[in-house]
Amino acid sequence: MKDHTRQLLEKAVDSIEVAKILVHHGKSDVAWGQAYYAMFNVAEALLNEKGLKTKERDAKFHRWLYHRMMHTIDKRLAGDFGVETDIERNVSTHMINQAREFLEGAQEYLGK
């Protein structure tokens, strides 16, 4: 595995761990962003390692990332920069679980 790929995956692990801690402390708005960044880092790691190959991973991961990037950027921005957000704990927890599953799938695919 390329060094940069490994670093991106480690960064994703860190973001997921931080997101869990934030949810535990009632900071779901900030946790949402950390889970988003974890998924983004996993996607970047896969592209870095394997190039722009398609249809090699479960399509749900693409849907999750696309959905988070395109349709919920307002929540991420609100969580990162807003002072009054409505991101509930269960929504952030679901996002964290998706990020963790995406990371695990990437690790398995890359042979880690």
N, C-alpha and C positions, 0 to 999 in steps of 0.2 A: 504494500500500500504506500502511496506517495505520502511524504511528510505533511504536505499541506492538507491533504485529505484527512489524515489522522488528526491534525490540529482542528479542523472544522468539526469533526465528529466529537472531539473532546469539548469543544465550545458548545455544541448542541447538548451534550450531557450536562454541562454546567448550567445552561439556561433552563433545562428541565428541572434540575434540582432546585434552582433559585425559584422557579415558578411554584413548585410544591410548597416551599417555605413561605412564599408570599401568600398563597391561598390559605395556608394554615393560620397566618396572622391577619386574615381578613382583608388582604390587599388584592382582591380578584382583578381589579382593573389593571394593575401593573403586571400581575401574573400572566394575563392574556398576552401581553406583548412579549414576554420572555418565551412563552410557548411558540408564538409565531416565529420569533427569531431562531428558535431551535429547529423548526421545520425548514426555514430558509437555509440554515447552515447545512442541514442534511442534504438538501437538494443541491446546494453548491458543491458539497463533498462528492456526491455521485457524479455530477458533471465534470468535476476536476479529475476524478479517477477514471471514468469510463468515456468521457466525451459526450457528445449529444446523441447517444443511442436512444432509441425509443422502443416501447413495448417490451422492455426487459423487466419491469417492475409491475406490481399490482396497480391497476389503473386507479384504485381508490386513493392511493397516495397523491397522484396527480390532481385528482378532484379536490382532496383536502387542501393541498397547497394553493391551488388556483382559487378555491372558495375563500380561503383566508386572505390571499393576496388581493383579490379583485373585489370581493363582495363585503369584506369586513374591515377594510382598511380604516374606516371611520372609527370602529371600536378600538383598534390598535392605537390610532392617533389620539383618541379620547383617553385611553388608558395611559399612554405615554405623556401626554401634554395637558389633558383636561383636569379640572378640579372636581367636577361633578359628573360621575359616570353611572351607568346602570348595568354594568357587567356583573352578573350574578356568579356566585361561587361555583354552582354546578356547570355553568357555561365555560368558565375557565378550567375547571377540572376536566371537562370533556376535551377541551383543546389540548391540555397537558397530556392526556392519555393518547390522543392522536399523535402528538409529537413523539412520545415515547415509542409507540408502535412503529412509526415511520423510521425512527432511529434504529430500532431493533431490526427492522426489515433491511435497512441499508447495511448494517453491520453484518448481517447474515449473508447478504448478497456479495459484499466485498470480502467475505471470508475471514472476518475478524474473530 
